[in-house]
Amino acid sequence: MYGDSATVRKILTELGDTWAIVGLSTNERRAAYGVADVLRRFGKRIVPVHPKAETVHGEQGYASLADIPFEVDVVDVFVNSDLAGPVADEAAAIGAKAVWFQLGVVDEAAYERTRAAGLDMVMDRCPAIEIPRLG
């Protein structure tokens, strides 16, 4: 388990409400689309990050984290594990406070680098499952 309950709670309740969701597109069949909707319902601002830079759930999309012209609190990663490490590194580079790797996304080296850079991190969990549990 990468990210204890205290870290999960901290990311979801204390670190800010702007979530960049890497891999979020207009494809409603993808998990990222539904998770983004749940986060919105719980008061988070979602920022789609996808090569197509599509507008999703009414929010302007960006092709990369570096293209976002405002601060991002949490970077939620919906890409394959082999692509996730560079996204975590980019999250640290843009000054995000936390990185969240979705269910099935695991990169232990990225986890160690991200924590060493001072960011909170959760890996192989889903915020849409965790946030309703907070009560």
C-alpha positions as CSV (number, residue, x, y, z in Angstrom):
1,M,0.0,0.0,0.0
2,Y,1.5,3.3,-1.1
3,G,-0.2,6.1,0.8
4,D,-1.6,5.5,4.3
5,S,-5.0,6.7,5.3
6,A,-3.6,9.8,6.8
7,T,-1.9,10.8,3.5
8,V,-5.1,9.9,1.6
9,R,-7.1,12.2,3.9
10,K,-4.5,15.0,3.8
11,I,-4.5,15.0,-0.1
12,L,-8.3,14.9,-0.3
13,T,-9.1,17.5,2.4
14,E,-6.1,19.7,3.1
15,L,-3.9,20.3,0.1
16,G,-6.2,22.3,-2.1
17,D,-8.9,21.8,-4.6
18,T,-7.3,22.1,-8.0
19,W,-6.7,18.6,-9.5
20,A,-4.9,18.1,-12.8
21,I,-6.1,14.8,-14.2
22,V,-3.5,13.4,-16.6
23,G,-5.2,11.2,-19.2
24,L,-8.6,12.8,-19.0
25,S,-10.4,13.1,-22.3
26,T,-13.9,13.4,-23.5
27,N,-14.2,9.6,-23.7
28,E,-17.0,8.8,-21.3
29,R,-16.1,5.1,-21.2
30,R,-12.7,5.8,-19.6
31,A,-12.3,5.7,-15.8
32,A,-10.8,9.1,-15.7
33,Y,-14.0,10.7,-17.0
34,G,-16.1,9.2,-14.1
35,V,-13.5,9.9,-11.5
36,A,-13.3,13.5,-12.6
37,D,-17.0,13.8,-12.3
38,V,-16.9,12.4,-8.7
39,L,-14.1,14.9,-7.8
40,R,-16.2,17.8,-9.2
41,R,-19.2,16.7,-7.1
42,F,-17.0,16.8,-4.0
43,G,-15.9,20.4,-4.8
44,K,-12.6,19.9,-6.7
45,R,-11.7,21.9,-9.7
46,I,-10.6,19.4,-12.4
47,V,-8.1,20.3,-15.1
48,P,-7.9,17.9,-18.0
49,V,-4.4,17.0,-19.2
50,H,-4.3,15.1,-22.5
51,P,-2.4,15.5,-25.8
52,K,-5.6,16.6,-27.4
53,A,-6.2,19.4,-24.8
54,E,-9.9,18.8,-24.9
55,T,-12.5,20.6,-22.8
56,V,-14.0,18.1,-20.4
57,H,-16.8,18.7,-17.8
58,G,-16.7,22.3,-18.9
59,E,-13.0,22.7,-18.0
60,Q,-10.4,23.8,-20.5
61,G,-7.9,21.1,-21.2
62,Y,-4.1,21.4,-21.6
63,A,-1.7,19.2,-23.6
64,S,0.8,18.9,-20.6
65,L,1.1,19.9,-17.0
66,A,3.7,22.6,-18.0
67,D,1.0,24.2,-20.2
68,I,-1.4,24.9,-17.2
69,P,-1.1,28.7,-16.5
70,F,-2.1,28.5,-12.8
71,E,-1.2,26.5,-9.7
72,V,-2.2,22.9,-9.4
73,D,-2.5,21.2,-6.0
74,V,-2.8,17.5,-6.9
75,V,-1.8,15.6,-10.1
76,D,-4.0,12.6,-10.6
77,V,-2.4,10.1,-13.0
78,F,-4.4,7.9,-15.4
79,V,-1.6,6.7,-17.6
80,N,0.2,3.3,-17.8
81,S,2.7,2.6,-15.1
82,D,5.6,2.8,-17.6
83,L,4.6,6.4,-18.4
84,A,3.7,7.5,-14.9
85,G,7.2,8.3,-13.6
86,P,7.8,11.2,-15.9
87,V,4.4,12.6,-15.0
88,A,5.3,12.5,-11.3
89,D,8.6,14.2,-12.1
90,E,6.7,16.9,-14.0
91,A,4.2,17.3,-11.2
92,A,7.2,18.1,-8.8
93,A,8.6,20.5,-11.4
94,I,5.4,22.6,-11.6
95,G,5.1,22.8,-7.9
96,A,2.2,20.5,-7.2
97,K,1.7,19.5,-3.6
98,A,0.8,15.8,-4.2
99,V,0.6,13.1,-6.9
100,W,-2.0,10.4,-7.0
101,F,-1.4,7.3,-9.1
102,Q,-4.7,5.6,-10.0
103,L,-5.6,1.9,-9.3
104,G,-3.1,-0.3,-11.2
105,V,-0.6,2.5,-11.7
106,V,2.6,1.6,-9.8
107,D,6.1,2.9,-10.1
108,E,8.1,2.5,-6.9
109,A,11.0,4.5,-8.1
110,A,8.7,7.4,-9.0
111,Y,7.1,7.1,-5.5
112,E,10.5,7.4,-3.8
113,R,11.5,10.4,-6.0
114,T,8.3,12.2,-5.5
115,R,8.4,11.7,-1.7
116,A,12.0,12.8,-1.7
117,A,11.0,16.0,-3.5
118,G,8.7,16.8,-0.7
119,L,5.3,15.9,-2.3
120,D,2.7,13.7,-0.7
121,M,1.9,10.7,-2.9
122,V,-0.6,7.9,-3.1
123,M,-0.3,5.0,-5.6
124,D,-2.6,2.2,-6.7
125,R,-5.7,3.8,-5.2
126,C,-8.7,5.8,-6.5
127,P,-9.8,9.2,-5.1
128,A,-13.4,8.5,-6.2
129,I,-13.5,5.5,-4.0
130,E,-11.7,7.2,-1.1
131,I,-13.4,10.6,-0.9
132,P,-16.9,9.3,0.0
133,R,-15.3,7.3,2.8
134,L,-14.1,10.5,4.5
135,G,-17.7,11.2,5.7
